[in-house]
Each structure stands twice: as structure tokens, then as C-alpha cells.
Amino acid sequence: MSNPKTFPGFGLGLRSPHYQEFLEQKVAVDFVEVISENFMLDGGRPLRILDQVRQKYEVSLHGVSMSVGSAHGLDHHYLARLKALATRIEPLWVSDHLCWTRTTAHNSHDLLPLPLTMEALDAVCSNIHYAQEYLGRTLMLENPSSYLSFPEDEMTEASFLKEMASRTGCYLLLDVNNLCVNAHNHGFDPLDYLAQLPLSRVREIHLAGHTPGDIRIDTHDRPVCDEVWALYEKVISQVGDVATLLERDDAIPPLPELLVELGCARDCARRAKREVAA
């Protein structure tokens, strides 16, 4: 089974306003990340563009519809299309979210939260085992943003992720913005959360902006805030050389503006390494 590589690079989410620049220039990134479902096609312009981008850059596939939390199991047709895309692209890794998105009759197109129970953990682990065996790849799973919790919860999200990784051998994609959003929304200390995570299983970090307020909303439509940068620096000092990805999905600015922000991530990582070495 193919495992996620240790790849200490800095990348951007590949979005359509920047396609031509990535094709015509050598953009100063180590890799790009694409939303898997946008390219799980039999052909067409998006897939042709991804083929061309792949010739110049490493690519990771990041999904939003695997629905590893589905109680009735995974969609075989979905996995078949994802496997075909991964075989074609040979990505750095294949990732998705700890969530559920669909029933047998309906896809919500949203990352819905799971109750943090042993029953849900059993279902998630069963689905991950099935997906990894079918794909022939070890998955990475991301901590999602959330806006509610369940009275039935039996453990913290960090404990759930730890047990999930232990049972399935999967790796973790740590979204620092989501962690900040959830810590505020649910009233916990993000450093306590990190202390419960098996940080040796983290292979990638996500950074993004959110909408502040009494309830913070994970909108990916603005620059990374100071609080997220500060937490990122703490995280990177503990996890070491893993990949960092900057996401922007709405109000997408010109590419040079995103590259400046990605430079801030490089600066944070350098500072963290100096402090660890001191």
C-alpha cells in the first residue's frame, strides 16, 4: 500500500482564476492541491489542465465527498472514479475529511459533523479500511470545522482522531484554521487539543482565513489571521518538516498576493525551527 510521503514543501490550492499562470509560468510553490471531485471526470478541459499542471508540479488530491462517517458504507462508484484519478495523476497523497456528507439517496455537499462515540468510530474505521484497501493508498484525514456538538459525545475530537489513526494506520491532515475556529466555537484550548493528537501522524497542515464573530465561520475568503499564524508556529515547532498548504476558496485574490501570504508561512516555519534549535 502506498503511504503519504514526508514532503516539507509549501503549496497553494489550485483554483480556476490561476490556471493560466500555473500553466504559463513557473510559480514559486512546491506543490498544488486540487479538490478531487472537480477532476473525477472521463475527460474535458479541467482534466486536461490538471494533466499539464502535473507535468510541472507535485499534486495532492483533497476530497470533500468520500463521507468516511457514513453509517451505510462508502460509495463504490465514487471510489472507482477517485482511484482512476489517482492512478492518472500519481499524487503526493489522497486526503479527505472526518465527516459524513451523504445518505443513500442524497448528497448534502457539506462536511457534516459526527457524534464522537465508539459506534461512530467503529463505522469510520471500517470505511477507512475499505477505502485504503480499494485505493491501495494510505489516506490522510482532516479535522473539520464544526458549529455544534452532540450530547452523546464520549470523547474529544483529538482522542477520536488518535484512535482512528491507531486502528487504521491512516495519517492526519491538521487544519490549523479549523482548530482555531472550533476552539472558539466549542470553548476548548487548542494547545490541549494538540497535546492529545499523535503529531507523528501529521503529513500536511492547512492554513486559511475565517469569518470572525460570536460563532466563527470557516469561509476561506480572507487572509490568515494573527491567531492562526501564532498557532501554526507552535504546531510546526512540534511536527517538524511536513507540508503546508494555503487555501482560498472565495474572494480569491491575484496569485502574487497569495504567494506573499505563502511566504509568511515559510517565515513562520523558519522561526519555529530556529526556536527549536536554540
SVG drawing of the C-alpha trace seen along z (x, -y; Angstrom):
<svg xmlns="http://www.w3.org/2000/svg" viewBox="-33 -41 54 45">
<polyline fill="none" stroke="black" stroke-width="0.4" points="0.0,0.0 1.3,-3.5 1.9,-5.7 1.9,-9.5 5.4,-10.9 7.1,-13.2 7.2,-16.3 8.4,-19.6 7.0,-21.8 4.7,-24.9 1.8,-24.9 -1.4,-26.5 -4.8,-25.2 -5.1,-25.3 -8.2,-27.4 -9.5,-28.3 -8.6,-32.0 -5.0,-31.0 -4.9,-28.1 -3.2,-30.0 -0.5,-31.4 0.3,-27.9 0.5,-26.6 2.5,-29.5 4.8,-30.4 6.9,-28.6 5.0,-29.6 7.1,-29.6 5.3,-26.7 6.5,-23.2 3.1,-21.6 -0.5,-22.3 -3.6,-20.8 -6.8,-20.2 -10.4,-19.3 -10.6,-15.7 -14.3,-15.8 -13.6,-18.6 -11.4,-16.3 -13.1,-12.9 -14.2,-13.0 -13.9,-10.9 -12.3,-13.9 -12.7,-17.5 -10.8,-20.8 -10.4,-20.5 -8.7,-17.1 -6.5,-18.3 -5.4,-21.3 -4.6,-19.1 -2.5,-16.8 -0.5,-19.8 -0.1,-21.1 1.1,-17.7 3.9,-17.8 5.3,-20.9 4.3,-20.4 3.6,-17.8 -0.1,-17.5 -2.2,-16.3 -5.8,-15.2 -8.1,-16.6 -11.6,-15.3 -14.9,-16.6 -17.3,-13.7 -15.8,-10.4 -18.1,-10.5 -16.0,-8.3 -18.6,-8.8 -21.5,-7.2 -23.2,-4.5 -24.1,-2.6 -20.6,-2.4 -18.8,-4.1 -20.0,-4.7 -18.1,-2.2 -18.7,-4.3 -17.1,-7.3 -14.1,-5.2 -13.7,-3.8 -13.5,-7.3 -11.1,-8.5 -8.9,-5.5 -8.8,-6.3 -7.8,-9.9 -5.1,-8.9 -3.7,-6.4 -3.6,-9.0 -2.1,-11.8 0.1,-9.8 -0.5,-12.4 1.7,-13.1 -1.3,-11.8 -5.1,-11.4 -7.0,-13.1 -10.5,-13.8 -12.3,-14.9 -13.5,-13.3 -17.2,-13.9 -20.2,-12.5 -21.7,-14.1 -24.5,-11.9 -27.2,-9.3 -28.0,-6.5 -30.4,-9.0 -28.9,-12.4 -25.5,-14.2 -25.5,-17.3 -22.4,-18.8 -21.4,-19.8 -19.0,-18.5 -21.4,-17.3 -20.2,-16.6 -20.1,-13.2 -21.0,-12.2 -17.8,-11.4 -18.9,-8.0 -17.4,-4.5 -20.2,-3.5 -19.2,-6.3 -15.5,-5.5 -16.2,-1.8 -18.0,-2.9 -15.3,-5.5 -12.5,-2.9 -14.4,-0.3 -14.9,-2.8 -11.2,-3.9 -10.0,-0.3 -12.2,0.4 -11.1,-2.8 -7.4,-2.2 -7.6,1.4 -9.6,0.5 -7.4,-2.5 -4.1,-0.8 -3.1,-4.0 -3.0,-5.1 -5.3,-8.1 -4.9,-11.4 -7.9,-12.6 -8.5,-16.3 -10.0,-17.7 -13.1,-19.5 -14.6,-22.8 -17.8,-22.4 -20.6,-24.5 -22.3,-22.0 -21.5,-19.1 -23.6,-16.1 -24.8,-15.3 -23.9,-11.7 -20.2,-12.5 -17.9,-10.1 -14.5,-11.6 -12.8,-14.6 -12.2,-15.1 -8.5,-14.8 -8.9,-11.5 -11.2,-10.3 -8.6,-11.1 -5.9,-9.5 -7.8,-6.2 -8.8,-6.4 -5.2,-6.7 -4.1,-3.9 -6.7,-1.5 -6.4,-2.2 -2.8,-3.4 -4.1,-6.5 -2.3,-9.8 -3.6,-13.2 -4.1,-16.5 -4.1,-19.1 -6.1,-22.2 -4.9,-24.9 -7.6,-27.3 -10.3,-24.7 -8.7,-24.1 -8.8,-27.8 -12.4,-28.0 -13.5,-25.0 -11.6,-26.0 -13.5,-29.3 -16.9,-27.8 -16.7,-25.0 -14.7,-26.6 -11.6,-24.5 -7.8,-25.2 -6.2,-24.4 -3.0,-23.5 -4.8,-20.9 -6.1,-19.5 -2.6,-19.3 -1.4,-17.5 -3.9,-14.7 -3.0,-14.3 -0.5,-11.8 1.5,-14.6 3.9,-12.0 1.0,-11.0 0.6,-14.5 1.8,-14.8 0.2,-18.1 -1.0,-21.4 -3.8,-23.6 -3.9,-27.3 -6.9,-29.6 -8.9,-32.5 -12.3,-32.5 -15.0,-35.0 -14.8,-36.2 -17.8,-36.7 -19.5,-35.1 -19.6,-32.0 -16.6,-31.8 -17.3,-30.5 -14.7,-28.7 -15.2,-30.7 -11.7,-30.5 -12.4,-34.0 -9.8,-36.2 -6.1,-36.1 -4.9,-34.0 -5.4,-35.9 -2.8,-36.5 -4.2,-33.9 -3.9,-31.2 -0.4,-32.3 0.6,-32.1 -0.9,-28.6 0.7,-27.5 4.2,-28.4 3.5,-26.4 2.3,-23.4 5.2,-23.5 7.7,-23.5 6.2,-20.2 5.6,-18.4 8.8,-19.4 9.2,-19.1 5.7,-18.5 3.9,-20.1 1.9,-23.4 -0.9,-24.3 -2.6,-27.8 -6.3,-27.6 -8.5,-30.3 -11.9,-29.3 -13.8,-32.6 -12.9,-36.3 -9.8,-34.8 -7.1,-37.4 -4.4,-37.7 -1.8,-34.9 1.1,-37.3 -1.0,-38.2 -1.4,-34.6 2.3,-33.9 3.2,-36.7 1.0,-35.1 2.6,-31.7 5.9,-33.4 4.6,-34.3 4.2,-30.5 7.7,-29.9 8.9,-32.7 6.9,-31.2 8.3,-27.7 11.9,-29.1 11.3,-30.9 9.9,-27.8 12.9,-25.8 15.3,-28.3 13.5,-28.4 13.6,-24.6 17.3,-24.5 18.1,-27.3"/>
</svg>
